[in-house]
Amino acid sequence: MSATGLLKPLRFARFWLALWWMAIAATIAVCLVRLPPMALPDNSDKVEHFLAYFVLAGSAVQIYRTRAALAWAGVGLVGLGIGIEFAQGALTATRMADPMDVLANSIGVVAGLSLAFTPLRDLLLRLRG
């Protein structure tokens, strides 16, 4: 099946796919750069992790047509979350790997992919005009 066969018949399918990949790249960059210290409540970063991966997975639901493509996107996003945590522990001096971040990421992926079972799965299709 071609790449376009995996995508929903969106008005600008390749644009949305490129935007999704740029969001993934931005997530990687934000997770690996040194950020200025911020006064946040303890463990509030778990909400950020959940939301980031919820948005990425929910966006995949908007873009990909087949269940197999969504399953691979989900597996890839969970793998990305695990990989980023390893990279934070191994490649940065200011970040540390946290298994609870992996859990928050994974729950976000599952929640985002669950949009496929709701009427929200086709929001971008409604923009076709």
Buried (B, 14 or more C-beta within 10 A) or exposed (E): EEEEEBBBEBEEBEEBBEEBEEBBEEBBEEBBEEEEEEEEEEEEBBEBBBBBBBBBBBBBBBBBBEEEBBEBBBEBBBEBBBBBBEBBEEEBEEBEBBEEBBBBBBBBBBBBBBBBEEEEBBEBEEEEE
